[in-house]
Amino acid sequence: MSNLPAEEIRIIEFGEEDAKEISDLFRQVWPLANEYPEHWRKKRMYTVDQIRQDMKDGFHYFGSRLQGSIVGVYRAKITEKGLFGEHQTVRPECRT
């Protein structure tokens, strides 16, 4: 990934139309994260409906696209206490 020109990678906020691709990424990445307990990993494999509901509830999903495909995502929400963020998910071949 480090040898790719920066203009090949786009950082954007995703919308409801991206929910299926985000869900597919979760289902690709989380089963491989063996450093976490299985029950924890399963909870992070959100469905399309869960992602869309999250977005309606004020969560923002943003991340990166490479050659048109989502390769990384992060979930965040501004709360009364500050910024709550979690769920960083990156395709294994795109990690440095």
N, C-alpha and C positions, 0 to 999 in steps of 0.2 A: 504494500500500500504506500509506503514512503516514497517509492519511485514514481508514483502517479502525479501528474501535474495538478496543482490545487484546483484549477478550473474544471477538472473532471468530477470533483466532489462538490455537491451542493448541500448546504445546511438550510432546512426549511421547517416551517410548522406544518404538520399534517392536518387534514380534515377528515370528516366522516367517510368521504369517498376512499380514503386510504386504509380504512379499518381492516379490510380483508388482508391486505398485504402486510400490515402490522401484525395481525394475528398469525399469519403464516410464518413471519420472522420469529415470533415468540415460540411457535411450535417447532421451528427448526433449531433454535439455539438452546432453549432451556433443558431439553432432554440430555444435552451434552455437558451440562454444568455439574459434573459429578462431585464437585467440592461442596455442594449444597445438598441437604437432605431431599429425598425424592418428594415428600409431601410438600415441601416448600417450593420446589421447582414446578410441580403440577399447578400450584396456585397462581403461578406467574404466566401460564399459558392461556391468556385471556382469549375469549371468543370475540367474534366480530361484534355481537350485541353488547358485550361487556365494555368494549372499547368505545363504541358509539355512546353508550350511557355515560361513561366516564367523561366524554367530551361535553355532553349536555350538562353534566354536573360541575363543569368548570375546570376539568383537567385539560392541560395542553400536552399534546404529543408532538415532539419535534425531533429532528435528527438529520440524517444525511441520505442522500441519493447518490448513487454512482451509476452512470450510464442509464439513468432512468429508473433504477430499482432501489428500493429502500434497503440500506445496508446497516443502519444503526438507528436506534430510537431511544428517547428518554421521556419520562412522564413527569409533569410538574403541575403544581397548583399553588396559587398564592392564598394563604389563609390569614386569619387574624393574628397568628403568631409569626408569620413570615412565609418563606418559601418552603414548600414540601416537595421534594423530588425523589424519585426512585425509578426502578425498573429499567436501568440502562441495559440495553440489549444490542449486541453488535455481532454481525456474521463473523464466524471464526476466521475466515480467510481475509478479513478486513482489519483485523487487530494488529497492533504493532507491539 
